[in-house]
Amino acid sequence: QVQLVESGGGLVQPGGSLRLSCAASGNIFSISYMGWYRQAPGKERESVAFISSSDSTNYDNSVKGRFTISRDSAKNTVYLQMNTLKPEDTAHYFCNALVALTTREYREVWGQGTQVTVSS
């Protein structure tokens, strides 16, 4: 069984910064990618940023230039540095990963999420 545990959410003023962390634990052979989705009240879940095992990154246009995703492969942890936060960034942020349990068995895993609220 694989678990993702997020941390780092909270309340911040517009223009402020937060850093989210997501640590994967359990029966992990390797991780193909890790990243973040978010979901605001009344809206669909949307992709925010992802990083692959080769450190290739992908960002939603709404966060490019403000958010930076990085990873520590030794710790199976991904980070999301969020700068110049806007009220529209307010959402529940979910960690997502594609984990290889063996050389042949893969599983998509979700975390419980962490709330980010941007408000004055």
PyRosetta script that sets phi, psi and omega in degrees:
from pyrosetta import init, pose_from_sequence

init()
pose = pose_from_sequence("QVQLVESGGGLVQPGGSLRLSCAASGNIFSISYMGWYRQAPGKERESVAFISSSDSTNYDNSVKGRFTISRDSAKNTVYLQMNTLKPEDTAHYFCNALVALTTREYREVWGQGTQVTVSS")
pose.set_psi(1, 139.9)
pose.set_omega(1, -179.2)
pose.set_phi(2, -117.8)
pose.set_psi(2, 137.1)
pose.set_omega(2, 177.9)
pose.set_phi(3, -123.5)
pose.set_psi(3, 146.2)
pose.set_omega(3, 172.4)
pose.set_phi(4, -116.5)
pose.set_psi(4, 128.5)
pose.set_omega(4, -179.9)
pose.set_phi(5, -122.4)
pose.set_psi(5, 118.9)
pose.set_omega(5, -179.4)
pose.set_phi(6, -95.9)
pose.set_psi(6, 155.5)
pose.set_omega(6, 173.6)
pose.set_phi(7, -154.7)
pose.set_psi(7, 164.0)
pose.set_omega(7, 173.0)
pose.set_phi(8, 107.5)
pose.set_psi(8, -4.1)
pose.set_omega(8, 178.7)
pose.set_phi(9, -72.1)
pose.set_psi(9, 174.5)
pose.set_omega(9, 178.3)
pose.set_phi(10, 160.3)
pose.set_psi(10, -166.8)
pose.set_omega(10, 179.1)
pose.set_phi(11, -102.9)
pose.set_psi(11, 130.9)
pose.set_omega(11, -179.4)
pose.set_phi(12, -142.3)
pose.set_psi(12, 151.1)
pose.set_omega(12, 178.2)
pose.set_phi(13, -78.1)
pose.set_psi(13, 154.6)
pose.set_omega(13, 175.0)
pose.set_phi(14, -54.3)
pose.set_psi(14, 137.0)
pose.set_omega(14, -176.8)
pose.set_phi(15, 90.5)
pose.set_psi(15, -9.2)
pose.set_omega(15, -179.2)
pose.set_phi(16, -82.8)
pose.set_psi(16, -174.8)
pose.set_omega(16, -176.8)
pose.set_phi(17, -131.8)
pose.set_psi(17, 152.6)
pose.set_omega(17, 171.7)
pose.set_phi(18, -144.5)
pose.set_psi(18, 155.0)
pose.set_omega(18, 175.7)
pose.set_phi(19, -125.9)
pose.set_psi(19, 118.6)
pose.set_omega(19, 176.3)
pose.set_phi(20, -94.1)
pose.set_psi(20, 146.2)
pose.set_omega(20, 175.4)
pose.set_phi(21, -127.5)
pose.set_psi(21, 149.4)
pose.set_omega(21, 176.2)
pose.set_phi(22, -142.1)
pose.set_psi(22, 118.8)
pose.set_omega(22, -178.8)
pose.set_phi(23, -110.2)
pose.set_psi(23, 130.5)
pose.set_omega(23, 177.4)
pose.set_phi(24, -98.7)
pose.set_psi(24, 138.7)
pose.set_omega(24, 178.5)
pose.set_phi(25, -143.2)
pose.set_psi(25, 159.9)
pose.set_omega(25, 178.4)
pose.set_phi(26, 119.3)
pose.set_psi(26, -151.6)
pose.set_omega(26, -175.0)
pose.set_phi(27, -82.5)
pose.set_psi(27, 79.8)
pose.set_omega(27, -174.5)
pose.set_phi(28, -111.2)
pose.set_psi(28, 121.1)
pose.set_omega(28, 172.6)
pose.set_phi(29, -86.3)
pose.set_psi(29, -46.6)
pose.set_omega(29, 174.9)
pose.set_phi(30, -161.9)
pose.set_psi(30, 167.7)
pose.set_omega(30, 178.7)
pose.set_phi(31, -122.2)
pose.set_psi(31, 122.5)
pose.set_omega(31, -178.5)
pose.set_phi(32, -76.2)
pose.set_psi(32, -44.8)
pose.set_omega(32, 176.5)
pose.set_phi(33, -155.5)
pose.set_psi(33, 158.3)
pose.set_omega(33, 172.8)
pose.set_phi(34, -139.4)
pose.set_psi(34, 151.5)
pose.set_omega(34, 178.8)
pose.set_phi(35, -176.8)
pose.set_psi(35, -164.2)
pose.set_omega(35, -171.9)
pose.set_phi(36, -133.0)
pose.set_psi(36, 138.4)
pose.set_omega(36, 166.4)
pose.set_phi(37, -114.2)
pose.set_psi(37, 164.9)
pose.set_omega(37, 172.0)
pose.set_phi(38, -142.6)
pose.set_psi(38, 154.6)
pose.set_omega(38, 178.7)
pose.set_phi(39, -142.3)
pose.set_psi(39, 120.8)
pose.set_omega(39, 177.1)
pose.set_phi(40, -94.9)
pose.set_psi(40, 156.4)
pose.set_omega(40, 179.6)
pose.set_phi(41, -55.3)
pose.set_psi(41, 129.6)
pose.set_omega(41, 178.7)
pose.set_phi(42, 78.1)
pose.set_psi(42, 4.6)
pose.set_omega(42, -179.0)
pose.set_phi(43, -121.6)
pose.set_psi(43, 162.2)
pose.set_omega(43, 178.0)
pose.set_phi(44, -77.9)
pose.set_psi(44, 156.4)
pose.set_omega(44, 175.8)
pose.set_phi(45, -67.9)
pose.set_psi(45, 136.9)
pose.set_omega(45, -178.7)
pose.set_phi(46, -131.0)
pose.set_psi(46, 150.4)
pose.set_omega(46, 178.0)
pose.set_phi(47, -73.7)
pose.set_psi(47, 138.9)
pose.set_omega(47, -180.0)
pose.set_phi(48, -109.3)
pose.set_psi(48, -58.7)
pose.set_omega(48, -177.2)
pose.set_phi(49, -160.5)
pose.set_psi(49, 146.1)
pose.set_omega(49, 179.5)
pose.set_phi(50, -140.0)
pose.set_psi(50, 153.5)
pose.set_omega(50, 175.7)
pose.set_phi(51, -136.4)
pose.set_psi(51, 135.5)
pose.set_omega(51, -177.9)
pose.set_phi(52, -93.8)
pose.set_psi(52, 176.1)
pose.set_omega(52, 178.7)
pose.set_phi(53, -66.4)
pose.set_psi(53, -19.0)
pose.set_omega(53, 176.7)
pose.set_phi(54, -97.3)
pose.set_psi(54, 11.4)
pose.set_omega(54, 178.4)
pose.set_phi(55, 70.7)
pose.set_psi(55, 18.1)
pose.set_omega(55, 171.3)
pose.set_phi(56, -74.8)
pose.set_psi(56, 135.6)
pose.set_omega(56, -176.9)
pose.set_phi(57, -118.0)
pose.set_psi(57, 156.1)
pose.set_omega(57, 177.9)
pose.set_phi(58, -144.3)
pose.set_psi(58, 132.8)
pose.set_omega(58, -178.3)
pose.set_phi(59, -126.3)
pose.set_psi(59, 146.4)
pose.set_omega(59, 169.0)
pose.set_phi(60, -68.8)
pose.set_psi(60, 147.3)
pose.set_omega(60, -177.1)
pose.set_phi(61, -58.5)
pose.set_psi(61, -30.5)
pose.set_omega(61, -175.6)
pose.set_phi(62, -69.4)
pose.set_psi(62, -16.1)
pose.set_omega(62, -177.1)
pose.set_phi(63, -117.9)
pose.set_psi(63, -4.3)
pose.set_omega(63, -179.5)
pose.set_phi(64, -58.6)
pose.set_psi(64, 134.6)
pose.set_omega(64, -179.9)
pose.set_phi(65, 86.0)
pose.set_psi(65, -12.4)
pose.set_omega(65, 179.2)
pose.set_phi(66, -115.1)
pose.set_psi(66, -35.6)
pose.set_omega(66, -178.2)
pose.set_phi(67, -107.2)
pose.set_psi(67, 145.9)
pose.set_omega(67, 176.5)
pose.set_phi(68, -133.0)
pose.set_psi(68, 126.0)
pose.set_omega(68, 177.0)
pose.set_phi(69, -102.0)
pose.set_psi(69, 141.3)
pose.set_omega(69, 177.8)
pose.set_phi(70, -148.4)
pose.set_psi(70, 170.3)
pose.set_omega(70, -178.5)
pose.set_phi(71, -145.3)
pose.set_psi(71, 157.0)
pose.set_omega(71, 171.6)
pose.set_phi(72, -120.1)
pose.set_psi(72, 100.5)
pose.set_omega(72, -173.8)
pose.set_phi(73, -66.4)
pose.set_psi(73, -30.0)
pose.set_omega(73, 179.9)
pose.set_phi(74, -66.5)
pose.set_psi(74, -28.3)
pose.set_omega(74, -179.0)
pose.set_phi(75, -103.6)
pose.set_psi(75, 2.1)
pose.set_omega(75, -176.2)
pose.set_phi(76, 50.8)
pose.set_psi(76, 44.6)
pose.set_omega(76, -174.6)
pose.set_phi(77, -126.7)
pose.set_psi(77, 140.3)
pose.set_omega(77, 175.7)
pose.set_phi(78, -119.5)
pose.set_psi(78, 145.8)
pose.set_omega(78, -178.7)
pose.set_phi(79, -122.5)
pose.set_psi(79, 148.7)
pose.set_omega(79, 173.7)
pose.set_phi(80, -129.6)
pose.set_psi(80, 106.0)
pose.set_omega(80, 175.9)
pose.set_phi(81, -86.6)
pose.set_psi(81, 119.3)
pose.set_omega(81, -176.2)
pose.set_phi(82, -114.6)
pose.set_psi(82, 114.8)
pose.set_omega(82, 179.5)
pose.set_phi(83, -114.7)
pose.set_psi(83, 164.2)
pose.set_omega(83, 179.2)
pose.set_phi(84, 47.4)
pose.set_psi(84, 51.4)
pose.set_omega(84, -176.0)
pose.set_phi(85, -66.7)
pose.set_psi(85, 145.6)
pose.set_omega(85, -179.0)
pose.set_phi(86, -119.4)
pose.set_psi(86, 156.7)
pose.set_omega(86, 177.2)
pose.set_phi(87, -55.0)
pose.set_psi(87, -32.5)
pose.set_omega(87, -179.9)
pose.set_phi(88, -72.8)
pose.set_psi(88, -5.9)
pose.set_omega(88, 172.8)
pose.set_phi(89, -82.1)
pose.set_psi(89, -8.0)
pose.set_omega(89, 179.4)
pose.set_phi(90, -61.6)
pose.set_psi(90, 123.8)
pose.set_omega(90, -177.2)
pose.set_phi(91, -176.8)
pose.set_psi(91, 170.9)
pose.set_omega(91, 169.3)
pose.set_phi(92, -91.2)
pose.set_psi(92, 124.0)
pose.set_omega(92, -175.7)
pose.set_phi(93, -101.4)
pose.set_psi(93, 126.5)
pose.set_omega(93, -177.5)
pose.set_phi(94, -112.9)
pose.set_psi(94, 134.9)
pose.set_omega(94, 172.5)
pose.set_phi(95, -84.3)
pose.set_psi(95, 143.3)
pose.set_omega(95, -178.9)
pose.set_phi(96, -139.3)
pose.set_psi(96, 142.2)
pose.set_omega(96, -179.8)
pose.set_phi(97, -149.6)
pose.set_psi(97, 149.7)
pose.set_omega(97, 170.1)
pose.set_phi(98, -106.6)
pose.set_psi(98, 113.1)
pose.set_omega(98, -171.5)
pose.set_phi(99, -113.2)
pose.set_psi(99, 134.2)
pose.set_omega(99, 172.3)
pose.set_phi(100, -90.5)
pose.set_psi(100, 121.2)
pose.set_omega(100, 177.2)
pose.set_phi(101, -84.7)
pose.set_psi(101, -32.7)
pose.set_omega(101, 174.0)
pose.set_phi(102, -141.4)
pose.set_psi(102, -172.0)
pose.set_omega(102, 178.1)
pose.set_phi(103, -69.8)
pose.set_psi(103, -13.9)
pose.set_omega(103, -176.5)
pose.set_phi(104, -120.7)
pose.set_psi(104, -17.2)
pose.set_omega(104, -173.7)
pose.set_phi(105, -109.0)
pose.set_psi(105, 121.6)
pose.set_omega(105, 179.8)
pose.set_phi(106, -118.1)
pose.set_psi(106, 152.1)
pose.set_omega(106, 179.2)
pose.set_phi(107, -144.0)
pose.set_psi(107, 134.5)
pose.set_omega(107, 173.1)
pose.set_phi(108, -88.1)
pose.set_psi(108, 131.1)
pose.set_omega(108, -174.3)
pose.set_phi(109, -124.9)
pose.set_psi(109, 143.5)
pose.set_omega(109, 177.5)
pose.set_phi(110, -121.0)
pose.set_psi(110, 145.6)
pose.set_omega(110, 171.1)
pose.set_phi(111, -88.7)
pose.set_psi(111, 174.7)
pose.set_omega(111, -180.0)
pose.set_phi(112, -77.2)
pose.set_psi(112, -22.4)
pose.set_omega(112, 178.3)
pose.set_phi(113, 99.8)
pose.set_psi(113, 160.4)
pose.set_omega(113, 176.7)
pose.set_phi(114, -140.5)
pose.set_psi(114, 139.7)
pose.set_omega(114, -174.7)
pose.set_phi(115, -86.0)
pose.set_psi(115, 132.8)
pose.set_omega(115, 173.0)
pose.set_phi(116, -119.2)
pose.set_psi(116, 122.4)
pose.set_omega(116, 179.5)
pose.set_phi(117, -123.3)
pose.set_psi(117, 123.1)
pose.set_omega(117, 179.5)
pose.set_phi(118, -111.8)
pose.set_psi(118, 110.5)
pose.set_omega(118, -174.6)
pose.set_phi(119, -159.2)
pose.set_psi(119, 147.4)
pose.set_omega(119, 176.0)
pose.set_phi(120, -93.3)
pose.dump_pdb("model.pdb")
